[in-house]
């Protein structure tokens, strides 16, 4: 099992937090940290980088 990591900008007070994990060399998992047993989205590493860049840019 891969280690899930919370986004570095997520606070400790809860709210909207995203966690990521490398599930496979070609799959990055994305999930809601408040619902770790809930659904997970699998995206490519390139899409994960694009998502991170968009979030940093405020998109």
N, C-alpha and C positions, 0 to 999 in steps of 0.2 A: 504494500500500500504506500502510496506517495504521501509526503507531508504537505498538508494544506497550509498556505501562508496567507495571512490577512494583508490587504493593501497597506503600505506604509503610512498612508495619509488617513487611515481609519483611526478614529479615536477609541478610547476605552469605554465611552459612555453609551455605546450601542449605536442605533441608527442604521443608516444604509451602509453596510460593509460588504465587501466582495473578497472572496478567498480564491486563490489560484493554486493549482498543483499540476506537476508534470505527470500525466497518467500513462503516457507512452511517448517514445521519442517524437512522434508526430502529432500528439494530442495534449493540449493544455486544458485542464478542467477548470470551470468557473462555477462558483456556487455562492449563495447567500449565507453569510456567516451566522445569521440568526436561525437558519434552518439547515444544519449540516446533513441531516438525513433526507432532505428534500431533493428536488431535481438538480441535475448538474448539466451544464452546457459544455460540450467538447468542441474546441476550436484549434486551428493550427497555431504553431508558435508564431508565424508571421502575423496572423490575425490578432493574437494576444499582444504583440508589440504594437500593432496599429491601434488597438483598443487603449493601451496604456498611453500612447502618444496623444490620442484624441482627448482622453480624460485630463491629461496634463495641460492641454491647450484650452480646456474648458468647454469642449464640444459636447 
